[in-house]
């Protein structure tokens, strides 16, 4: 594997971690009190999408950070 590929693959974990942090900021929008009663507001939609973004960016970030740090001798 070339040095450029190693550098690029080493940036995936931190980038996903930053994306998870951005999702946490977006999750600060108020959630809708009851979804079964009526239409969903924009704030509730952003809150729900932020949750999905958080989950689907944080879980792979753990894997890629492990992959990056497994060679670190401490």
C-alpha positions, 0 to 999 in steps of 0.5 A, a space after each residue: 500500500 502506498 503512503 498516500 493510501 495509508 494517509 487517506 485511510 488514516 483520515 477516515 476515522 477522525 473524519 467520521 468522528 468529526 461528522 458524529 460531533 456535527 450530528 450531536 450539534 444538529 441533535 440539539 433541535 427540539 424533537 416533536 412531542 408526539 409523532 402519531 398525532 400530526 405532521 412532523 415539524 422541520 425541527 423534529 425532522 432535523 433531530 431525527 436525521 441527526 440521530 441517524 447520522 450520529 449512529 451511522 458515523 460514530 460506529 464506523 469511526 470506532 472501527 476505523 480509529 481502531 484500525 489506525 491505532 492498532 499499530 501505535 506502540 503507545 
